[in-house]
């Protein structure tokens, strides 16, 4: 009896450990970070920073949303990932574990349950995240295999911030902020696809990066990021100045001898720093007016 219970606990821990790795901890702030930015600029008082809606959105987009997003991706990319070297060390391969689709469904349902916590102004953004998160990887749409739609659909990473702003402020976020964030996400997604060009081509997968090739993909990412900085500059020149770091970086990487699959792993830290600067700017506005 004791051995049986110990085995069950061990199996459960292994499953939870697998889901944790599947959720890409390095990228957790790609979804949760925009929530912090949205709350910082949507709040009118310090107390609103810790409102139930803000806390619920941050908690959801920190972990469950990542299990949902990457779980759908891994289930439908099982054959492709068999030859993807990233799965050998940085990530993990889905091998048909039955509990993974169950966890994905539960995390999707948890997203829908947010409707009971956040104001209606945020509902379309949450629905948009869940829809795009599934459509990106799952058939029949499977945006990730359609060049340029794969990039465009990755605006889903900005949606948590828009949801947070709407939930706290009670109104929709500025269109320039959404546009600037969407363009940033398009560039970030396409840059992240460069290390996958060869595995994707071998698997017969067409993406923006496989169609353009490495050098033209650098140009595409630079254009997205430059346009993003421009949109944010129209909202506030200081925002535009901060976002200029991305086109500068892509130019430096493209003209240097640094391998793109190495540079790719710098961006979680870079994005965290940029997000922190933007968030601190919002908190400064809130505290010192």
C-alpha positions in Angstrom: 0.0 0.0 0.0 2.8 2.3 0.9 4.8 1.5 -2.2 1.6 2.1 -4.3 1.0 5.5 -2.8 4.7 6.4 -3.2 4.5 5.4 -6.9 1.4 7.5 -7.5 3.0 10.5 -5.8 6.1 10.1 -7.9 4.1 9.8 -11.1 2.1 12.9 -10.2 5.3 14.9 -9.5 6.8 13.8 -12.8 3.7 14.9 -14.6 3.7 18.3 -12.8 7.4 18.7 -13.5 6.8 17.9 -17.2 4.0 20.5 -17.4 6.3 23.1 -15.8 9.0 22.5 -18.4 6.4 22.5 -21.2 5.2 25.9 -20.0 8.6 27.4 -20.9 9.5 29.2 -17.6 12.0 31.4 -19.5 9.1 32.9 -21.4 6.5 33.2 -18.6 6.9 37.0 -18.6 6.1 37.2 -22.3 2.4 36.8 -21.2 2.5 38.0 -17.6 4.8 40.9 -18.2 2.3 42.8 -20.4 -0.3 42.4 -17.6 2.0 44.4 -15.3 2.4 47.1 -18.0 -1.3 47.2 -18.6 -2.1 47.5 -14.9 0.6 50.2 -14.3 -1.0 52.4 -17.0 -4.6 51.5 -16.5 -4.6 52.2 -12.7 -5.6 55.6 -11.4 -4.8 54.9 -7.7 -2.1 52.7 -6.0 -4.8 50.5 -4.6 -5.9 49.5 -8.0 -2.6 47.9 -8.7 -3.6 45.0 -6.5 -7.3 44.8 -7.4 -8.8 41.3 -7.7 -9.0 41.6 -11.5 -5.3 42.6 -11.7 -4.1 39.8 -9.4 -6.3 37.2 -11.2 -5.0 38.2 -14.7 -1.4 38.1 -13.6 -1.8 34.7 -11.9 -3.5 33.3 -15.0 -1.1 34.6 -17.6 2.0 33.7 -15.5 1.4 29.9 -15.6 -1.9 28.5 -16.7 -2.0 30.5 -19.9 1.5 29.3 -20.8 0.5 25.7 -20.2 -2.5 26.3 -22.5 -0.5 28.0 -25.2 2.5 25.8 -25.4 0.6 22.7 -24.6 -1.6 23.1 -27.7 1.6 23.8 -29.6 3.5 20.7 -28.4 0.5 18.4 -29.0 0.2 19.4 -32.7 3.9 19.8 -33.3 4.8 16.3 -32.1 6.1 15.1 -35.4 8.0 18.3 -36.2 9.6 18.4 -32.7 11.1 14.9 -33.2 13.9 16.5 -35.1 14.1 19.9 -33.4 17.3 20.3 -31.4 15.8 22.8 -29.0 13.8 20.0 -27.5 17.0 18.2 -26.5 18.0 20.6 -23.7 16.1 23.9 -23.4 12.6 22.4 -23.8 10.9 19.0 -23.7 9.2 16.7 -26.2 5.6 15.7 -26.0 5.4 11.9 -26.2 1.7 11.4 -26.2 1.1 11.7 -22.4 -2.7 11.7 -21.9 -2.7 14.2 -19.1 -1.2 16.9 -21.3 -4.4 17.5 -23.4 -6.4 17.4 -20.2 -4.2 20.0 -18.6 -4.6 22.2 -21.7 -8.4 22.0 -21.6 -8.4 22.8 -17.9 -6.2 25.8 -18.4 -8.4 27.0 -21.2 -11.4 26.6 -19.0 -9.7 28.6 -16.3 -9.2 31.4 -18.8 -12.9 31.4 -19.5 -13.6 31.5 -15.7 -11.8 34.8 -15.5 -15.1 36.3 -16.8 -16.4 36.0 -13.3 -13.5 38.1 -11.9 -12.7 40.8 -14.5 -15.0 43.5 -15.9 -16.7 43.0 -19.3 -14.3 45.4 -21.0 -11.6 42.8 -20.7 -13.7 39.8 -21.9 -13.0 40.3 -25.7 -9.2 40.3 -25.1 -9.3 37.1 -23.0 -11.5 35.4 -25.6 -9.1 36.6 -28.3 -6.1 35.1 -26.5 -7.8 31.7 -26.1 -8.9 31.7 -29.8 -5.6 32.8 -31.2 -3.7 30.5 -28.8 -5.5 27.5 -30.2 -5.7 28.6 -33.9 -2.0 29.3 -34.0 -1.1 25.6 -33.6 -4.3 23.6 -34.0 -6.0 22.6 -37.3 -7.9 23.6 -39.3 -6.4 27.1 -39.2 -3.0 26.4 -37.8 -1.6 29.9 -38.5 1.9 28.8 -37.6 2.2 27.0 -41.0 1.0 30.0 -43.0 3.7 32.6 -43.8 2.9 36.0 -42.4 -0.3 34.9 -40.7 2.0 33.1 -38.3 3.6 36.4 -37.5 0.4 38.5 -37.5 -1.4 36.1 -35.1 1.3 36.4 -32.5 -0.1 39.7 -31.4 -1.7 37.3 -28.9 1.2 38.1 -26.6 0.0 41.7 -26.3 -3.5 40.7 -25.5 -2.9 40.1 -21.8 -1.7 43.7 -21.4 -4.8 45.0 -23.2 -7.0 42.9 -21.0 -5.3 44.1 -17.9 -5.6 47.8 -18.9 -9.3 47.4 -19.8 -10.0 45.5 -16.5 -8.4 48.1 -14.3 -9.2 51.3 -16.3 -12.7 50.2 -17.4 -12.0 51.5 -20.9 -10.1 50.1 -23.8 -6.4 50.7 -24.2 -5.1 53.4 -26.6 -5.0 52.0 -30.2 -1.4 53.1 -30.7 -0.3 51.1 -27.7 -2.1 48.0 -29.0 -0.7 48.6 -32.5 2.9 49.2 -31.2 2.7 46.1 -29.0 1.3 44.0 -31.8 4.1 45.0 -34.2 6.7 44.2 -31.5 5.2 40.8 -31.0 5.2 40.1 -34.7 8.9 40.9 -34.9 9.7 38.9 -31.8 7.8 35.9 -33.0 9.5 35.9 -36.4 13.0 36.4 -34.9 12.4 33.4 -32.6 11.5 31.3 -35.7 15.0 31.8 -37.3 16.7 29.0 -35.3 13.9 26.7 -36.4 14.3 27.4 -40.1 16.2 24.2 -41.0 14.1 21.8 -38.8 10.9 23.4 -40.2 12.2 23.1 -43.8 13.1 19.4 -43.2 9.6 18.8 -41.9 8.0 20.6 -44.9 6.7 23.5 -42.7 6.3 26.9 -44.3 6.7 29.9 -42.0 7.6 33.6 -42.5 11.2 32.7 -41.7 11.5 29.7 -44.0 10.0 31.7 -46.9 12.2 34.8 -46.4 15.4 33.1 -45.3 17.6 34.2 -42.5 18.9 37.5 -43.9 15.5 38.8 -45.2 13.9 37.7 -41.9 16.3 40.0 -40.1 15.1 42.8 -42.3 11.4 41.9 -41.6 12.0 41.8 -37.9 13.8 45.2 -38.0 10.9 46.7 -40.0 8.4 45.4 -37.5 10.3 46.7 -34.5 11.0 50.1 -36.1 7.3 50.5 -36.9 6.6 49.5 -33.3 8.9 52.1 -31.9 7.2 54.7 -34.2 3.7 53.8 -33.0 4.8 54.1 -29.4 6.6 57.4 -30.1 3.3 58.8 -31.4 1.8 57.9 -28.0 4.8 59.1 -26.0 8.3 59.9 -27.4 9.8 58.2 -24.3 8.1 54.9 -25.2 9.5 55.1 -28.7 13.0 55.7 -27.4 12.8 52.6 -25.2 11.5 50.4 -28.1 14.3 51.5 -30.4 16.5 49.0 -28.6 15.0 46.2 -30.7 15.8 47.5 -34.3 19.3 48.4 -33.0 19.8 44.9 -31.6 18.6 43.2 -34.7 20.9 45.3 -36.8 23.8 44.4 -34.5 23.0 40.7 -34.6 22.6 40.6 -38.4 25.9 42.2 -39.0 27.9 40.3 -36.4 29.3 36.8 -36.1 27.0 35.9 -33.2 24.9 32.8 -34.0 21.2 33.5 -34.0 20.4 30.5 -31.9 22.6 31.9 -29.2 21.3 35.5 -29.5 17.7 34.1 -29.3 18.3 33.2 -25.7 19.3 36.7 -24.8 15.8 38.1 -25.4 14.0 36.8 -22.4 16.3 39.0 -20.3 16.2 41.9 -22.7 12.4 41.8 -22.9 12.2 41.6 -19.1 14.4 44.7 -18.8 12.4 46.7 -21.3 9.1 45.6 -19.7 10.4 46.6 -16.3 11.4 50.1 -17.7 7.9 50.5 -19.1 6.2 49.3 -15.9 8.3 51.6 -13.7 7.3 54.5 -16.0 3.7 53.8 -15.3 4.3 53.5 -11.6 6.2 56.8 -11.6 3.2 58.4 -13.3 0.9 56.9 -10.8 3.0 57.9 -7.8 4.3 61.3 -8.7 1.8 62.4 -11.4 
